Amino acid sequence: MTNKIVYHELKGWLVSNSISQKRVGEVIGTTANVVNKKINGTGSDFKLSEARTLHDKLKVPMAYFFEIEVPLSERKETC
């Protein structure tokens, strides 16, 4: 089983900017249900073209589509 990305930062940004998942779906040509699954990691990931469209039309920061969660066991200590 692969670990899916959960877009926590994107989800928070949408809420703080009063942008609904329905609106996101309209912008990228899909439904709010599909957007919800993408955001919560239960569906497919966002395509790069979708990320670009959301960045261009809704000003969503591109960094939110590239969240990386590194397991604690894999993190290096920095001094």
C-alpha positions in Angstrom: 0.0 0.0 0.0 1.4 3.4 -1.0 1.2 6.5 1.2 -0.9 9.1 -0.5 -0.3 12.8 -0.2 -2.8 14.6 2.0 -2.8 18.3 1.1 -3.0 19.8 4.6 -1.6 23.2 3.6 -3.8 23.4 0.5 -6.9 22.6 2.5 -6.1 25.2 5.1 -5.3 27.8 2.4 -8.6 27.2 0.6 -10.6 27.5 3.9 -8.7 30.7 4.9 -9.4 32.2 1.4 -13.1 31.1 1.4 -12.6 29.0 -1.7 -14.9 26.0 -1.9 -13.9 22.6 -3.2 -16.8 23.1 -5.7 -15.0 26.2 -7.0 -11.7 24.3 -7.3 -13.5 21.6 -9.3 -15.0 24.2 -11.6 -11.6 25.6 -12.3 -10.0 22.3 -13.1 -13.0 20.7 -14.8 -14.1 18.2 -12.2 -16.5 17.7 -9.3 -16.2 18.8 -5.7 -16.2 15.1 -4.8 -13.1 14.4 -6.9 -11.4 17.5 -5.4 -12.2 16.3 -1.9 -10.7 12.9 -2.6 -7.5 14.5 -4.1 -7.1 16.8 -1.1 -7.6 14.0 1.5 -5.4 11.5 -0.2 -8.2 9.0 -1.1 -8.2 9.7 -4.8 -5.6 10.5 -7.4 -3.0 13.2 -6.8 -3.3 16.6 -8.5 -1.8 16.7 -12.0 0.8 19.3 -12.6 -1.5 21.0 -15.2 -4.2 21.2 -12.5 -1.8 22.8 -10.0 -0.7 25.3 -12.6 -4.3 26.2 -13.4 -5.2 26.6 -9.8 -2.1 28.8 -9.3 -2.9 30.9 -12.3 -6.7 31.3 -11.7 -7.0 31.2 -7.9 -3.4 32.2 -6.9 -2.9 28.9 -4.9 0.8 28.7 -4.0 2.5 26.0 -6.0 4.4 24.8 -3.0 1.1 23.4 -1.6 1.1 20.7 -4.3 4.5 19.4 -3.4 4.2 18.7 0.4 6.6 16.1 1.5 6.2 14.2 4.8 9.4 12.4 5.8 8.9 9.6 8.3 10.7 10.3 11.7 12.9 7.3 11.1 14.2 8.8 7.9 14.9 12.3 9.2 18.5 13.3 9.7 19.4 15.3 12.7 20.9 18.7 12.0 23.3 20.5 14.3 
